[in-house]
Amino acid sequence: MRNTTRLLDILDKMENGPIVEESQWDMFMVPDEVNRLLIEHDINLAGLGDTLVPQDDALADRVFDAGLALAERLGVYCISTSRQMKFSRAQILAALAVAPTEVTIGEGGDRHTERKRTIEDSAPLTIKGGGVGTPIPEELYLPVHQSYAQEPLVDAMINCTLDRVYGREIRSRSPWEVLGGWHEVELTKAACQRAGRPGLGLGCVENAVSELSELSATSYGGFSPNDWHHIAMISEFKTDYGALTKLAHLVRTGSIIHAFYNTIYGGSVGGKEGMAIAIVGGSILLQMIYMTNTHSVSPAHPFFDNDTTPDIIQAISLGHQALARNSRLLTDLVITPVGGPGTKTLLYESAAMAIMAAASGSCALIGPRSAAGIHPAHVSGLEARWTAEVAHAAAGISRKEADALVRKLVSLYQPDLDQRPIGKSFTEVYDPVTLKPLPDWQNTYEEVKLELQQMGLAIP
């Protein structure tokens, strides 16, 4: 319960901070501050040209300084109280100085420890495979999750979302939401048991539309405190009573907390320069507001719903390099491609993100959230295996080498982005009984693996 005192401070700020209109926050306060910081810290990425994995340490340090200033000047806006929750620089630096540099997820022989990585680190990234909230029909929920849990390179699993519970519609803030959370417990644990990995750490509660499901399913007989429990920051830099209620529950139960901030490309923070600052500032604010163990980003493209466009890749790489050089934070990246199972596009996108993250000092990869996570059952365990293989092979390569590989991969999939090749659903790429990839999907995977080997990446 060592965070109880900080929790009370956060909740006091939620009730007593300066009153701000939400429209002022979105339309003026956030964009004006970002634009001011871009000028103050001389952040302009035009000089990078086509480079997607920057190699400019001084630029990364300026981005960190700007993100730190953003966290101090803006803080977080609580929608429920219309209050601005601000932290002094001394408070921020004190929290960053004691942020955990490792966290152990799961139980027994299936435990895994995620650790801090540095730029061009040879240590492997943690792989949190799974569909990241992708809607799944109830009858496929168990086999889909077993397809991930059975992959030896998957260190933890992030759950998908049930589309129904016992055949009924799941409604927010209703008894059906509570039952949905518990059904998620039952099915994901059964999937891990069948895969022979009963203690595998689980990302939960994906069916927590509101705080009700998290509070119910994270209790006796449900998800363990050693699973990794999610709290969202609302873009841009906002929270509410629901998220903070989850926080109070998770602190009091001593649970591992994972929070995510998904900035929006072209929104209040602007383009890639503003996104890089926001990734740093948002990650710092996740630590300040939610006292997180791990911090993930998945910037959203407004048209493609993905994070694999060149500008976004460049912003993520720079933001994670800034955090790797200047903080203790455990930084995760959610891979959100437009491509779906059965497509080379998905494999190219996932590989590009894994290579960039490995060289940029990211600590873990989450997903992939195949087909942008919005098409029911368009996920499978094979893409998590692929992401892990690429990430492990890329650990230790230089940023220059990574940049060359990422640019080649982007050139292969970029023409497909606006075509949205969502691929095939789970039962069209996997045998639902044997839980093995069907020949076409297996062959596509083998073909792309050969392509990356020919590019020079040593995938076994």
Stockholm file with secondary structure:
# STOCKHOLM 1.0

chainA/1-460         MRNTTRLLDILDKMENGPIVEESQWDMFMVPDEVNRLLIEHDINLAGLGDTLVPQDDALADRVFDAGLALAERLGVYCISTSRQMKFSRAQILAALAVAPTEVTIGEGGDRHTERKRTIEDSAPLTIKGGGVGTPIPEELYLPVHQSYAQEPLVDAMINCTLDRVYGREIRSRSPWEVLGGWHEVELTKAACQRAGRPGLGLGCVENAVSELSELSATSYGGFSPNDWHHIAMISEFKTDYGALTKLAHLVRTGSIIHAFYNTIYGGSVGGKEGMAIAIVGGSILLQMIYMTNTHSVSPAHPFFDNDTTPDIIQAISLGHQALARNSRLLTDLVITPVGGPGTKTLLYESAAMAIMAAASGSCALIGPRSAAGIHPAHVSGLEARWTAEVAHAAAGISRKEADALVRKLVSLYQPDLDQRPIGKSFTEVYDPVTLKPLPDWQNTYEEVKLELQQMGLAIP
#=GR chainA/1-460 SS CTTHHHHHHHHHHHHHSCBCCHHHIIIIIHHHHHHHHHHHTTCCGGGGTTCSSCCCHHHHHHHHHHHHHHHHHHCEEETTTTEEECCCHHHHHHHHHTCCSEEEESCGGGCEEEECCCTTCCSCCEEEEECTTCEECGGGHHHHHHHHHTCTTCCEEECCEESEETTEECCTTSHHHHHHHHHHHHHHHHHHHHTTCTTCEEEECTTCSSHHHHHHHSSTTSSCTTSEEEEEEBTTTEECHHHHHHHHHHHHTTCEEEEEECCBTTBTTBSHHHHHHHHHHHHHHHHHHHCCSEEEECCBCTTTCCSCSHHHHHHHHHHHHHHHHHCCCCEEEECCCSCCTTCHHHHHHHHHHHHHHHHHTCCEEEECCGGGGCSTTCCCHHHHHHHHHHHHHHTTCCHHHHHHHHHHHHHHHGGGGGGCCCCCCHHHHBCTTTCCBCHHHHHHHHHHHHHHHHHTCCCC
#=GC SS_cons         CTTHHHHHHHHHHHHHSCBCCHHHIIIIIHHHHHHHHHHHTTCCGGGGTTCSSCCCHHHHHHHHHHHHHHHHHHCEEETTTTEEECCCHHHHHHHHHTCCSEEEESCGGGCEEEECCCTTCCSCCEEEEECTTCEECGGGHHHHHHHHHTCTTCCEEECCEESEETTEECCTTSHHHHHHHHHHHHHHHHHHHHTTCTTCEEEECTTCSSHHHHHHHSSTTSSCTTSEEEEEEBTTTEECHHHHHHHHHHHHTTCEEEEEECCBTTBTTBSHHHHHHHHHHHHHHHHHHHCCSEEEECCBCTTTCCSCSHHHHHHHHHHHHHHHHHCCCCEEEECCCSCCTTCHHHHHHHHHHHHHHHHHTCCEEEECCGGGGCSTTCCCHHHHHHHHHHHHHHTTCCHHHHHHHHHHHHHHHGGGGGGCCCCCCHHHHBCTTTCCBCHHHHHHHHHHHHHHHHHTCCCC
//
